[in-house]
Amino acid sequence: MATRPREKFATQVNSEVLAAIRDLARSEGRQLQALVDEALADLIEKRKGSRPRDHVMAVYQSSHERYAPLYKKLAE
């Protein structure tokens, strides 16, 4: 898998949030930058528009196919 180029940037964050994210990184054995990358990617995905994320829709569709008769009875 090819590594994407990285770019440094500086910002400020609430000290409690930073402490919590550092603790989370430590407990997961991950680097702080990995969690920041993940959080930013999640934010971008959520803000792309009003359409639900693909994996959410896939789970919904699977559930609907499996439980359609039950959903129909519940709607009655």
All heavy atoms as a GROMACS GRO file, in nm:
protein
  609
    1MET      N    1   0.084  -0.117   0.000
    1MET     CA    2   0.000   0.000   0.000
    1MET      C    3   0.089   0.124   0.000
    1MET      O    4   0.180   0.137   0.080
    1MET     CB    5  -0.090  -0.004   0.125
    1MET     CG    6  -0.183   0.112   0.133
    1MET     SD    7  -0.324   0.078   0.240
    1MET     CE    8  -0.268   0.147   0.393
    2ALA      N    9   0.064   0.216  -0.089
    2ALA     CA   10   0.145   0.336  -0.102
    2ALA      C   11   0.114   0.433   0.012
    2ALA      O   12   0.000   0.452   0.050
    2ALA     CB   13   0.118   0.403  -0.235
    3THR      N   14   0.217   0.496   0.063
    3THR     CA   15   0.200   0.596   0.168
    3THR      C   16   0.168   0.730   0.105
    3THR      O   17   0.235   0.773   0.012
    3THR     CB   18   0.330   0.608   0.251
    3THR    OG1   19   0.362   0.479   0.303
    3THR    CG2   20   0.312   0.704   0.366
    4ARG      N   21   0.067   0.794   0.156
    4ARG     CA   22   0.029   0.924   0.104
    4ARG      C   23   0.118   1.030   0.166
    4ARG      O   24   0.159   1.018   0.281
    4ARG     CB   25  -0.117   0.953   0.135
    4ARG     CG   26  -0.207   0.858   0.061
    4ARG     CD   27  -0.350   0.893   0.079
    4ARG     NE   28  -0.430   0.797   0.004
    4ARG     CZ   29  -0.556   0.815  -0.024
    4ARG    NH1   30  -0.619   0.920   0.016
    4ARG    NH2   31  -0.622   0.724  -0.093
    5PRO      N   32   0.145   1.137   0.091
    5PRO     CA   33   0.229   1.244   0.147
    5PRO      C   34   0.161   1.307   0.268
    5PRO      O   35   0.039   1.318   0.274
    5PRO     CB   36   0.241   1.344   0.033
    5PRO     CG   37   0.151   1.299  -0.074
    5PRO     CD   38   0.100   1.164  -0.043
    6ARG      N   39   0.242   1.347   0.364
    6ARG     CA   40   0.191   1.409   0.486
    6ARG      C   41   0.236   1.554   0.490
    6ARG      O   42   0.336   1.590   0.431
    6ARG     CB   43   0.243   1.334   0.608
    6ARG     CG   44   0.206   1.185   0.602
    6ARG     CD   45   0.242   1.112   0.727
    6ARG     NE   46   0.158   1.147   0.841
    6ARG     CZ   47   0.032   1.107   0.859
    6ARG    NH1   48  -0.024   1.030   0.769
    6ARG    NH2   49  -0.036   1.140   0.965
    7GLU      N   50   0.159   1.636   0.558
    7GLU     CA   51   0.191   1.777   0.570
    7GLU      C   52   0.171   1.820   0.715
    7GLU      O   53   0.070   1.785   0.777
    7GLU     CB   54   0.100   1.859   0.479
    7GLU     CG   55   0.133   2.005   0.475
    7GLU     CD   56   0.050   2.078   0.371
    7GLU    OE1   57   0.002   2.016   0.275
    7GLU    OE2   58   0.034   2.201   0.388
    8LYS      N   59   0.266   1.892   0.768
    8LYS     CA   60   0.254   1.941   0.905
    8LYS      C   61   0.163   2.063   0.910
    8LYS      O   62   0.159   2.143   0.817
    8LYS     CB   63   0.392   1.981   0.960
    8LYS     CG   64   0.478   1.864   0.995
    8LYS     CD   65   0.604   1.913   1.065
    8LYS     CE   66   0.686   1.794   1.108
    8LYS     NZ   67   0.792   1.832   1.200
    9PHE      N   68   0.091   2.075   1.020
    9PHE     CA   69   0.013   2.194   1.046
    9PHE      C   70   0.003   2.212   1.197
    9PHE      O   71   0.021   2.118   1.273
    9PHE     CB   72  -0.126   2.188   0.981
    9PHE     CG   73  -0.223   2.097   1.051
    9PHE    CD1   74  -0.319   2.149   1.137
    9PHE    CD2   75  -0.220   1.961   1.030
    9PHE    CE1   76  -0.408   2.066   1.202
    9PHE    CE2   77  -0.309   1.876   1.094
    9PHE     CZ   78  -0.404   1.928   1.180
   10ALA      N   79  -0.022   2.332   1.239
   10ALA     CA   80  -0.034   2.361   1.382
   10ALA      C   81  -0.173   2.415   1.411
   10ALA      O   82  -0.231   2.486   1.330
   10ALA     CB   83   0.071   2.462   1.424
   11THR      N   84  -0.224   2.377   1.526
   11THR     CA   85  -0.354   2.426   1.569
   11THR      C   86  -0.359   2.423   1.721
   11THR      O   87  -0.264   2.378   1.786
   11THR     CB   88  -0.469   2.344   1.507
   11THR    OG1   89  -0.593   2.409   1.533
   11THR    CG2   90  -0.472   2.203   1.559
   12GLN      N   91  -0.467   2.467   1.776
   12GLN     CA   92  -0.487   2.460   1.920
   12GLN      C   93  -0.614   2.383   1.947
   12GLN      O   94  -0.708   2.385   1.867
   12GLN     CB   95  -0.498   2.601   1.980
   12GLN     CG   96  -0.370   2.680   1.968
   12GLN     CD   97  -0.382   2.817   2.033
   12GLN    OE1   98  -0.488   2.859   2.076
   12GLN    NE2   99  -0.269   2.885   2.041
   13VAL      N  100  -0.616   2.313   2.060
   13VAL     CA  101  -0.732   2.234   2.097
   13VAL      C  102  -0.751   2.243   2.248
   13VAL      O  103  -0.656   2.267   2.323
   13VAL     CB  104  -0.714   2.087   2.050
   13VAL    CG1  105  -0.601   2.018   2.120
   13VAL    CG2  106  -0.842   2.009   2.063
   14ASN      N  107  -0.872   2.226   2.292
   14ASN     CA  108  -0.904   2.226   2.434
   14ASN      C  109  -0.815   2.125   2.505
   14ASN      O  110  -0.798   2.011   2.460
   14ASN     CB  111  -1.053   2.189   2.448
   14ASN     CG  112  -1.096   2.175   2.591
   14ASN    OD1  113  -1.052   2.086   2.661
   14ASN    ND2  114  -1.187   2.262   2.632
   15SER      N  115  -0.756   2.164   2.617
   15SER     CA  116  -0.660   2.077   2.686
   15SER      C  117  -0.722   1.947   2.733
   15SER      O  118  -0.655   1.842   2.734
   15SER     CB  119  -0.595   2.150   2.804
   15SER     OG  120  -0.693   2.192   2.895
   16GLU      N  121  -0.849   1.947   2.770
   16GLU     CA  122  -0.916   1.822   2.811
   16GLU      C  123  -0.934   1.728   2.692
   16GLU      O  124  -0.919   1.607   2.707
   16GLU     CB  125  -1.050   1.854   2.876
   16GLU     CG  126  -1.036   1.924   3.010
   16GLU     CD  127  -1.169   1.965   3.069
   16GLU    OE1  128  -1.275   1.937   3.007
   16GLU    OE2  129  -1.168   2.026   3.177
   17VAL      N  130  -0.967   1.784   2.577
   17VAL     CA  131  -0.982   1.702   2.456
   17VAL      C  132  -0.847   1.641   2.418
   17VAL      O  133  -0.838   1.523   2.386
   17VAL     CB  134  -1.038   1.786   2.339
   17VAL    CG1  135  -1.033   1.709   2.208
   17VAL    CG2  136  -1.181   1.831   2.370
   18LEU      N  137  -0.742   1.721   2.424
   18LEU     CA  138  -0.609   1.671   2.391
   18LEU      C  139  -0.565   1.562   2.487
   18LEU      O  140  -0.512   1.459   2.444
   18LEU     CB  141  -0.508   1.786   2.390
   18LEU     CG  142  -0.366   1.750   2.348
   18LEU    CD1  143  -0.363   1.686   2.210
   18LEU    CD2  144  -0.277   1.874   2.352
   19ALA      N  145  -0.590   1.580   2.614
   19ALA     CA  146  -0.554   1.477   2.713
   19ALA      C  147  -0.631   1.348   2.685
   19ALA      O  148  -0.575   1.238   2.691
   19ALA     CB  149  -0.582   1.527   2.854
   20ALA      N  150  -0.759   1.361   2.653
   20ALA     CA  151  -0.840   1.242   2.625
   20ALA      C  152  -0.792   1.170   2.500
   20ALA      O  153  -0.785   1.046   2.498
   20ALA     CB  154  -0.988   1.282   2.609
   21ILE      N  155  -0.757   1.243   2.395
   21ILE     CA  156  -0.711   1.179   2.272
   21ILE      C  157  -0.574   1.116   2.291
   21ILE      O  158  -0.545   1.010   2.236
   21ILE     CB  159  -0.716   1.277   2.152
   21ILE    CG1  160  -0.715   1.202   2.018
   21ILE    CG2  161  -0.604   1.375   2.153
   21ILE    CD1  162  -0.842   1.136   1.985
   22ARG      N  163  -0.489   1.177   2.373
   22ARG     CA  164  -0.359   1.117   2.404
   22ARG      C  165  -0.377   0.987   2.482
   22ARG      O  166  -0.310   0.888   2.455
   22ARG     CB  167  -0.272   1.214   2.482
   22ARG     CG  168  -0.211   1.321   2.397
   22ARG     CD  169  -0.122   1.413   2.478
   22ARG     NE  170  -0.049   1.504   2.391
   22ARG     CZ  171  -0.014   1.626   2.423
   22ARG    NH1  172  -0.042   1.674   2.544
   22ARG    NH2  173   0.053   1.702   2.339
   23ASP      N  174  -0.469   0.988   2.579
   23ASP     CA  175  -0.497   0.866   2.655
   23ASP      C  176  -0.551   0.756   2.564
   23ASP      O  177  -0.514   0.639   2.576
   23ASP     CB  178  -0.598   0.894   2.767
   23ASP     CG  179  -0.541   0.975   2.881
   23ASP    OD1  180  -0.416   0.984   2.891
   23ASP    OD2  181  -0.621   1.030   2.960
   24LEU      N  182  -0.640   0.794   2.473
   24LEU     CA  183  -0.697   0.697   2.380
   24LEU      C  184  -0.589   0.638   2.290
   24LEU      O  185  -0.583   0.516   2.270
   24LEU     CB  186  -0.806   0.764   2.296
   24LEU     CG  187  -0.884   0.676   2.200
   24LEU    CD1  188  -0.954   0.563   2.275
   24LEU    CD2  189  -0.987   0.760   2.125
   25ALA      N  190  -0.503   0.722   2.238
   25ALA     CA  191  -0.393   0.674   2.153
   25ALA      C  192  -0.304   0.578   2.231
   25ALA      O  193  -0.268   0.471   2.182
   25ALA     CB  194  -0.311   0.792   2.100
   26ARG      N  195  -0.271   0.615   2.354
   26ARG     CA  196  -0.186   0.530   2.438
   26ARG      C  197  -0.254   0.396   2.464
   26ARG      O  198  -0.193   0.291   2.452
   26ARG     CB  199  -0.156   0.603   2.569
   26ARG     CG  200  -0.046   0.540   2.651
   26ARG     CD  201  -0.011   0.623   2.775
   26ARG     NE  202   0.018   0.764   2.744
   26ARG     CZ  203  -0.059   0.867   2.779
   26ARG    NH1  204  -0.170   0.848   2.848
   26ARG    NH2  205  -0.026   0.991   2.745
   27SER      N  206  -0.383   0.398   2.498
   27SER     CA  207  -0.454   0.274   2.531
   27SER      C  208  -0.471   0.183   2.410
   27SER      O  209  -0.478   0.062   2.425
   27SER     CB  210  -0.591   0.306   2.592
   27SER     OG  211  -0.681   0.354   2.495
   28GLU      N  212  -0.477   0.241   2.290
   28GLU     CA  213  -0.490   0.163   2.167
   28GLU      C  214  -0.355   0.128   2.106
   28GLU      O  215  -0.348   0.057   2.006
   28GLU     CB  216  -0.575   0.239   2.064
   28GLU     CG  217  -0.720   0.253   2.105
   28GLU     CD  218  -0.804   0.324   2.000
   28GLU    OE1  219  -0.751   0.363   1.894
   28GLU    OE2  220  -0.924   0.339   2.024
   29GLY      N  221  -0.248   0.182   2.163
   29GLY     CA  222  -0.114   0.156   2.109
   29GLY      C  223  -0.095   0.219   1.972
   29GLY      O  224  -0.026   0.164   1.887
   30ARG      N  225  -0.157   0.334   1.952
   30ARG     CA  226  -0.149   0.404   1.823
   30ARG      C  227  -0.086   0.540   1.843
   30ARG      O  228  -0.080   0.592   1.954
   30ARG     CB  229  -0.290   0.420   1.764
   30ARG     CG  230  -0.356   0.287   1.736
   30ARG     CD  231  -0.500   0.304   1.696
   30ARG     NE  232  -0.511   0.371   1.567
   30ARG     CZ  233  -0.623   0.420   1.519
   30ARG    NH1  234  -0.735   0.412   1.587
   30ARG    NH2  235  -0.626   0.478   1.402
   31GLN      N  236  -0.041   0.598   1.733
   31GLN     CA  237   0.014   0.733   1.738
   31GLN      C  238  -0.099   0.835   1.738
   31GLN      O  239  -0.205   0.813   1.679
   31GLN     CB  240   0.105   0.759   1.618
   31GLN     CG  241   0.232   0.677   1.619
   31GLN     CD  242   0.321   0.712   1.501
   31GLN    OE1  243   0.285   0.790   1.415
   31GLN    NE2  244   0.439   0.653   1.500
   32LEU      N  245  -0.074   0.947   1.804
   32LEU     CA  246  -0.171   1.055   1.810
   32LEU      C  247  -0.211   1.098   1.669
   32LEU      O  248  -0.330   1.119   1.640
   32LEU     CB  249  -0.114   1.174   1.888
   32LEU     CG  250  -0.201   1.296   1.903
   32LEU    CD1  251  -0.325   1.264   1.984
   32LEU    CD2  252  -0.124   1.408   1.969
   33GLN      N  253  -0.115   1.108   1.578
   33GLN     CA  254  -0.146   1.153   1.442
   33GLN      C  255  -0.241   1.057   1.371
   33GLN      O  256  -0.322   1.099   1.289
   33GLN     CB  257  -0.020   1.174   1.360
   33GLN     CG  258   0.050   1.046   1.318
   33GLN     CD  259   0.177   1.074   1.240
   33GLN    OE1  260   0.240   1.176   1.256
   33GLN    NE2  261   0.213   0.981   1.154
   34ALA      N  262  -0.236   0.928   1.404
   34ALA     CA  263  -0.328   0.832   1.342
   34ALA      C  264  -0.471   0.860   1.385
   34ALA      O  265  -0.564   0.853   1.304
   34ALA     CB  266  -0.287   0.690   1.378
   35LEU      N  267  -0.490   0.894   1.512
   35LEU     CA  268  -0.624   0.925   1.560
   35LEU      C  269  -0.674   1.058   1.502
   35LEU      O  270  -0.792   1.071   1.470
   35LEU     CB  271  -0.627   0.930   1.712
   35LEU     CG  272  -0.599   0.798   1.783
   35LEU    CD1  273  -0.612   0.815   1.934
   35LEU    CD2  274  -0.690   0.688   1.734
   36VAL      N  275  -0.585   1.154   1.488
   36VAL     CA  276  -0.623   1.282   1.428
   36VAL      C  277  -0.663   1.261   1.282
   36VAL      O  278  -0.766   1.312   1.236
   36VAL     CB  279  -0.510   1.387   1.441
   36VAL    CG1  280  -0.542   1.511   1.361
   36VAL    CG2  281  -0.487   1.422   1.588
   37ASP      N  282  -0.584   1.181   1.209
   37ASP     CA  283  -0.619   1.149   1.070
   37ASP      C  284  -0.757   1.084   1.062
   37ASP      O  285  -0.839   1.120   0.978
   37ASP     CB  286  -0.516   1.053   1.009
   37ASP     CG  287  -0.392   1.120   0.958
   37ASP    OD1  288  -0.392   1.244   0.943
   37ASP    OD2  289  -0.293   1.049   0.933
   38GLU      N  290  -0.780   0.988   1.150
   38GLU     CA  291  -0.908   0.916   1.151
   38GLU      C  292  -1.024   1.011   1.182
   38GLU      O  293  -1.128   1.007   1.116
   38GLU     CB  294  -0.903   0.804   1.255
   38GLU     CG  295  -1.028   0.720   1.260
   38GLU     CD  296  -1.017   0.609   1.364
   38GLU    OE1  297  -0.906   0.558   1.390
   38GLU    OE2  298  -1.122   0.572   1.419
   39ALA      N  299  -1.006   1.097   1.281
   39ALA     CA  300  -1.111   1.191   1.320
   39ALA      C  301  -1.142   1.290   1.207
   39ALA      O  302  -1.259   1.318   1.179
   39ALA     CB  303  -1.070   1.266   1.446
   40LEU      N  304  -1.038   1.341   1.143
   40LEU     CA  305  -1.060   1.436   1.033
   40LEU      C  306  -1.127   1.367   0.914
   40LEU      O  307  -1.217   1.425   0.852
   40LEU     CB  308  -0.928   1.500   0.991
   40LEU     CG  309  -0.867   1.595   1.095
   40LEU    CD1  310  -0.728   1.642   1.049
   40LEU    CD2  311  -0.957   1.714   1.121
   41ALA      N  312  -1.085   1.245   0.883
   41ALA     CA  313  -1.148   1.171   0.773
   41ALA      C  314  -1.296   1.146   0.803
   41ALA      O  315  -1.381   1.159   0.714
   41ALA     CB  316  -1.074   1.040   0.749
   42ASP      N  317  -1.327   1.111   0.928
   42ASP     CA  318  -1.467   1.090   0.966
   42ASP      C  319  -1.548   1.218   0.952
   42ASP      O  320  -1.661   1.215   0.903
   42ASP     CB  321  -1.477   1.040   1.110
   42ASP     CG  322  -1.440   0.894   1.126
   42ASP    OD1  323  -1.429   0.823   1.025
   42ASP    OD2  324  -1.422   0.851   1.242
   43LEU      N  325  -1.491   1.329   0.994
   43LEU     CA  326  -1.560   1.457   0.984
   43LEU      C  327  -1.588   1.493   0.838
   43LEU      O  328  -1.700   1.533   0.803
   43LEU     CB  329  -1.478   1.569   1.049
   43LEU     CG  330  -1.536   1.709   1.040
   43LEU    CD1  331  -1.670   1.717   1.113
   43LEU    CD2  332  -1.439   1.810   1.095
   44ILE      N  333  -1.489   1.474   0.753
   44ILE     CA  334  -1.506   1.503   0.610
   44ILE      C  335  -1.617   1.416   0.552
   44ILE      O  336  -1.704   1.464   0.478
   44ILE     CB  337  -1.373   1.483   0.534
   44ILE    CG1  338  -1.274   1.592   0.575
   44ILE    CG2  339  -1.396   1.482   0.383
   44ILE    CD1  340  -1.131   1.564   0.533
   45GLU      N  341  -1.616   1.289   0.585
   45GLU     CA  342  -1.717   1.196   0.533
   45GLU      C  343  -1.858   1.237   0.579
   45GLU      O  344  -1.952   1.235   0.501
   45GLU     CB  345  -1.686   1.053   0.580
   45GLU     CG  346  -1.774   0.948   0.520
   45GLU     CD  347  -1.760   0.933   0.370
   45GLU    OE1  348  -1.651   0.957   0.316
   45GLU    OE2  349  -1.860   0.895   0.305
   46LYS      N  350  -1.870   1.276   0.704
   46LYS     CA  351  -2.000   1.317   0.758
   46LYS      C  352  -2.051   1.444   0.691
   46LYS      O  353  -2.171   1.462   0.676
   46LYS     CB  354  -1.990   1.342   0.908
   46LYS     CG  355  -1.978   1.216   0.989
   46LYS     CD  356  -1.962   1.250   1.135
   46LYS     CE  357  -1.932   1.127   1.217
   46LYS     NZ  358  -1.903   1.159   1.357
   47ARG      N  359  -1.961   1.532   0.654
   47ARG     CA  360  -2.001   1.662   0.599
   47ARG      C  361  -2.013   1.664   0.447
   47ARG      O  362  -2.045   1.767   0.390
   47ARG     CB  363  -1.901   1.769   0.642
   47ARG     CG  364  -1.884   1.784   0.791
   47ARG     CD  365  -1.985   1.882   0.847
   47ARG     NE  366  -1.982   1.887   0.992
   47ARG     CZ  367  -1.917   1.977   1.064
   47ARG    NH1  368  -1.848   2.071   1.004
   47ARG    NH2  369  -1.922   1.973   1.195
   48LYS      N  370  -1.987   1.553   0.381
   48LYS     CA  371  -1.990   1.550   0.234
   48LYS      C  372  -2.127   1.583   0.178
   48LYS      O  373  -2.139   1.618   0.064
   48LYS     CB  374  -1.946   1.413   0.183
   48LYS     CG  375  -1.798   1.398   0.172
   48LYS     CD  376  -1.764   1.268   0.105
   48LYS     CE  377  -1.615   1.260   0.082
   48LYS     NZ  378  -1.576   1.132   0.024
   49GLY      N  379  -2.226   1.568   0.254
   49GLY     CA  380  -2.360   1.598   0.204
   49GLY      C  381  -2.462   1.529   0.290
   49GLY      O  382  -2.431   1.471   0.393
   50SER      N  383  -2.583   1.537   0.249
   50SER     CA  384  -2.689   1.480   0.329
   50SER      C  385  -2.708   1.330   0.304
   50SER      O  386  -2.788   1.268   0.370
   50SER     CB  387  -2.820   1.554   0.304
   50SER     OG  388  -2.856   1.544   0.168
   51ARG      N  389  -2.636   1.276   0.208
   51ARG     CA  390  -2.657   1.134   0.181
   51ARG      C  391  -2.584   1.050   0.285
   51ARG      O  392  -2.474   1.084   0.329
   51ARG     CB  393  -2.612   1.098   0.040
   51ARG     CG  394  -2.465   1.081   0.018
   51ARG     CD  395  -2.438   1.025  -0.122
   51ARG     NE  396  -2.298   1.011  -0.152
   51ARG     CZ  397  -2.214   0.927  -0.094
   51ARG    NH1  398  -2.255   0.850   0.001
   51ARG    NH2  399  -2.088   0.921  -0.130
   52PRO      N  400  -2.647   0.943   0.329
   52PRO     CA  401  -2.583   0.856   0.429
   52PRO      C  402  -2.458   0.790   0.374
   52PRO      O  403  -2.444   0.770   0.253
   52PRO     CB  404  -2.690   0.750   0.457
   52PRO     CG  405  -2.816   0.804   0.403
   52PRO     CD  406  -2.780   0.899   0.294
   53ARG      N  407  -2.369   0.754   0.464
   53ARG     CA  408  -2.246   0.687   0.423
   53ARG      C  409  -2.279   0.550   0.364
   53ARG      O  410  -2.377   0.486   0.401
   53ARG     CB  411  -2.152   0.673   0.543
   53ARG     CG  412  -2.098   0.810   0.586
   53ARG     CD  413  -2.027   0.801   0.715
   53ARG     NE  414  -2.129   0.787   0.819
   53ARG     CZ  415  -2.104   0.771   0.947
   53ARG    NH1  416  -1.982   0.765   0.989
   53ARG    NH2  417  -2.201   0.761   1.034
   54ASP      N  418  -2.197   0.507   0.270
   54ASP     CA  419  -2.221   0.382   0.197
   54ASP      C  420  -2.235   0.262   0.289
   54ASP      O  421  -2.324   0.179   0.271
   54ASP     CB  422  -2.111   0.358   0.094
   54ASP     CG  423  -2.114   0.459  -0.019
   54ASP    OD1  424  -2.222   0.517  -0.044
   54ASP    OD2  425  -2.010   0.478  -0.084
   55HIS      N  426  -2.146   0.251   0.388
   55HIS     CA  427  -2.153   0.133   0.475
   55HIS      C  428  -2.279   0.134   0.561
   55HIS      O  429  -2.334   0.029   0.592
   55HIS     CB  430  -2.025   0.119   0.559
   55HIS     CG  431  -2.014   0.217   0.671
   55HIS    ND1  432  -1.965   0.345   0.654
   55HIS    CD2  433  -2.045   0.206   0.801
   55HIS    CE1  434  -1.967   0.407   0.770
   55HIS    NE2  435  -2.015   0.326   0.861
   56VAL      N  436  -2.328   0.251   0.596
   56VAL     CA  437  -2.452   0.260   0.673
   56VAL      C  438  -2.569   0.213   0.587
   56VAL      O  439  -2.654   0.136   0.633
   56VAL     CB  440  -2.475   0.404   0.724
   56VAL    CG1  441  -2.612   0.419   0.788
   56VAL    CG2  442  -2.366   0.444   0.820
   57MET      N  443  -2.573   0.258   0.464
   57MET     CA  444  -2.681   0.216   0.374
   57MET      C  445  -2.675   0.066   0.345
   57MET      O  446  -2.778   0.001   0.332
   57MET     CB  447  -2.675   0.296   0.244
   57MET     CG  448  -2.719   0.440   0.261
   57MET     SD  449  -2.882   0.459   0.337
   57MET     CE  450  -2.987   0.382   0.216
   58ALA      N  451  -2.556   0.010   0.335
   58ALA     CA  452  -2.542  -0.134   0.309
   58ALA      C  453  -2.600  -0.214   0.425
   58ALA      O  454  -2.671  -0.314   0.404
   58ALA     CB  455  -2.396  -0.170   0.286
   59VAL      N  456  -2.572  -0.171   0.546
   59VAL     CA  457  -2.626  -0.240   0.664
   59VAL      C  458  -2.777  -0.225   0.669
   59VAL      O  459  -2.850  -0.321   0.696
   59VAL     CB  460  -2.560  -0.187   0.793
   59VAL    CG1  461  -2.632  -0.240   0.916
   59VAL    CG2  462  -2.413  -0.225   0.797
   60TYR      N  463  -2.826  -0.105   0.640
   60TYR     CA  464  -2.970  -0.082   0.638
   60TYR      C  465  -3.037  -0.173   0.534
   60TYR      O  466  -3.138  -0.238   0.563
   60TYR     CB  467  -3.001   0.064   0.606
   60TYR     CG  468  -3.146   0.086   0.568
   60TYR    CD1  469  -3.246   0.085   0.663
   60TYR    CD2  470  -3.182   0.101   0.434
   60TYR    CE1  471  -3.379   0.101   0.627
   60TYR    CE2  472  -3.313   0.118   0.398
   60TYR     CZ  473  -3.412   0.117   0.495
   60TYR     OH  474  -3.543   0.132   0.458
   61GLN      N  475  -2.983  -0.176   0.414
   61GLN     CA  476  -3.042  -0.257   0.308
   61GLN      C  477  -3.042  -0.404   0.345
   61GLN      O  478  -3.141  -0.475   0.322
   61GLN     CB  479  -2.965  -0.236   0.176
   61GLN     CG  480  -3.031  -0.300   0.056
   61GLN     CD  481  -3.169  -0.244   0.028
   61GLN    OE1  482  -3.195  -0.126   0.044
   61GLN    NE2  483  -3.260  -0.330  -0.013
   62SER      N  484  -2.933  -0.452   0.402
   62SER     CA  485  -2.925  -0.591   0.445
   62SER      C  486  -3.031  -0.622   0.550
   62SER      O  487  -3.098  -0.726   0.545
   62SER     CB  488  -2.786  -0.619   0.501
   62SER     OG  489  -2.780  -0.748   0.556
   63SER      N  490  -3.048  -0.531   0.645
   63SER     CA  491  -3.149  -0.548   0.749
   63SER      C  492  -3.289  -0.549   0.689
   63SER      O  493  -3.374  -0.630   0.726
   63SER     CB  494  -3.137  -0.435   0.851
   63SER     OG  495  -3.247  -0.437   0.939
   64HIS      N  496  -3.312  -0.459   0.595
   64HIS     CA  497  -3.444  -0.451   0.533
   64HIS      C  498  -3.477  -0.577   0.455
   64HIS      O  499  -3.590  -0.627   0.461
   64HIS     CB  500  -3.450  -0.327   0.443
   64HIS     CG  501  -3.588  -0.296   0.394
   64HIS    ND1  502  -3.699  -0.305   0.472
   64HIS    CD2  503  -3.633  -0.253   0.274
   64HIS    CE1  504  -3.806  -0.272   0.404
   64HIS    NE2  505  -3.768  -0.240   0.282
   65GLU      N  506  -3.379  -0.629   0.384
   65GLU     CA  507  -3.402  -0.753   0.308
   65GLU      C  508  -3.430  -0.870   0.402
   65GLU      O  509  -3.516  -0.953   0.376
   65GLU     CB  510  -3.280  -0.783   0.221
   65GLU     CG  511  -3.265  -0.687   0.104
   65GLU     CD  512  -3.131  -0.700   0.034
   65GLU    OE1  513  -3.050  -0.787   0.072
   65GLU    OE2  514  -3.108  -0.622  -0.061
   66ARG      N  515  -3.360  -0.875   0.512
   66ARG     CA  516  -3.373  -0.988   0.605
   66ARG      C  517  -3.502  -0.981   0.685
   66ARG      O  518  -3.565  -1.083   0.712
   66ARG     CB  519  -3.253  -0.989   0.698
   66ARG     CG  520  -3.253  -1.103   0.795
   66ARG     CD  521  -3.126  -1.108   0.874
   66ARG     NE  522  -3.128  -1.221   0.964
   66ARG     CZ  523  -3.035  -1.247   1.052
   66ARG    NH1  524  -2.929  -1.172   1.059
   66ARG    NH2  525  -3.045  -1.350   1.132
   67TYR      N  526  -3.540  -0.861   0.727
   67TYR     CA  527  -3.654  -0.846   0.818
   67TYR      C  528  -3.774  -0.776   0.756
   67TYR      O  529  -3.861  -0.727   0.828
   67TYR     CB  530  -3.610  -0.769   0.943
   67TYR     CG  531  -3.503  -0.839   1.021
   67TYR    CD1  532  -3.373  -0.789   1.026
   67TYR    CD2  533  -3.530  -0.955   1.092
   67TYR    CE1  534  -3.274  -0.853   1.098
   67TYR    CE2  535  -3.432  -1.020   1.165
   67TYR     CZ  536  -3.304  -0.968   1.168
   67TYR     OH  537  -3.206  -1.032   1.240
   68ALA      N  538  -3.785  -0.776   0.625
   68ALA     CA  539  -3.896  -0.706   0.558
   68ALA      C  540  -4.033  -0.750   0.609
   68ALA      O  541  -4.118  -0.664   0.637
   68ALA     CB  542  -3.885  -0.722   0.406
   69PRO      N  543  -4.059  -0.879   0.624
   69PRO     CA  544  -4.191  -0.918   0.675
   69PRO      C  545  -4.220  -0.862   0.816
   69PRO      O  546  -4.331  -0.818   0.844
   69PRO     CB  547  -4.186  -1.071   0.678
   69PRO     CG  548  -4.080  -1.108   0.579
   69PRO     CD  549  -3.980  -0.996   0.586
   70LEU      N  550  -4.119  -0.863   0.901
   70LEU     CA  551  -4.137  -0.809   1.035
   70LEU      C  552  -4.163  -0.659   1.029
   70LEU      O  553  -4.255  -0.609   1.096
   70LEU     CB  554  -4.012  -0.836   1.119
   70LEU     CG  555  -4.009  -0.772   1.258
   70LEU    CD1  556  -4.123  -0.823   1.344
   70LEU    CD2  557  -3.874  -0.794   1.324
   71TYR      N  558  -4.088  -0.587   0.948
   71TYR     CA  559  -4.109  -0.443   0.936
   71TYR      C  560  -4.249  -0.412   0.884
   71TYR      O  561  -4.313  -0.317   0.928
   71TYR     CB  562  -4.005  -0.380   0.843
   71TYR     CG  563  -3.863  -0.385   0.896
   71TYR    CD1  564  -3.754  -0.384   0.809
   71TYR    CD2  565  -3.836  -0.392   1.032
   71TYR    CE1  566  -3.624  -0.388   0.856
   71TYR    CE2  567  -3.706  -0.398   1.080
   71TYR     CZ  568  -3.601  -0.394   0.991
   71TYR     OH  569  -3.472  -0.399   1.038
   72LYS      N  570  -4.297  -0.496   0.792
   72LYS     CA  571  -4.431  -0.475   0.737
   72LYS      C  572  -4.536  -0.493   0.845
   72LYS      O  573  -4.630  -0.414   0.858
   72LYS     CB  574  -4.456  -0.571   0.621
   72LYS     CG  575  -4.586  -0.548   0.550
   72LYS     CD  576  -4.602  -0.634   0.429
   72LYS     CE  577  -4.731  -0.601   0.358
   72LYS     NZ  578  -4.747  -0.675   0.236
   73LYS      N  579  -4.521  -0.599   0.928
   73LYS     CA  580  -4.615  -0.621   1.037
   73LYS      C  581  -4.610  -0.510   1.140
   73LYS      O  582  -4.715  -0.468   1.193
   73LYS     CB  583  -4.587  -0.756   1.105
   73LYS     CG  584  -4.632  -0.874   1.024
   73LYS     CD  585  -4.620  -1.002   1.102
   73LYS     CE  586  -4.671  -1.116   1.015
   73LYS     NZ  587  -4.696  -1.236   1.092
   74LEU      N  588  -4.493  -0.462   1.171
   74LEU     CA  589  -4.480  -0.353   1.267
   74LEU      C  590  -4.546  -0.226   1.215
   74LEU      O  591  -4.599  -0.147   1.294
   74LEU     CB  592  -4.332  -0.326   1.298
   74LEU     CG  593  -4.264  -0.432   1.384
   74LEU    CD1  594  -4.113  -0.404   1.388
   74LEU    CD2  595  -4.321  -0.437   1.523
   75ALA      N  596  -4.545  -0.207   1.086
   75ALA     CA  597  -4.603  -0.086   1.027
   75ALA      C  598  -4.756  -0.092   1.025
   75ALA      O  599  -4.821   0.012   1.018
   75ALA     CB  600  -4.551  -0.068   0.884
   76GLU      N  601  -4.811  -0.212   1.034
   76GLU     CA  602  -4.959  -0.226   1.028
   76GLU      C  603  -5.029  -0.181   1.152
   76GLU      O  604  -5.003  -0.172   1.257
   76GLU     CB  605  -4.997  -0.372   0.998
   76GLU     CG  606  -4.958  -0.414   0.859
   76GLU     CD  607  -4.982  -0.562   0.833
   76GLU    OE1  608  -5.020  -0.637   0.925
   76GLU    OE2  609  -4.960  -0.603   0.719
   0.00000   0.00000   0.00000
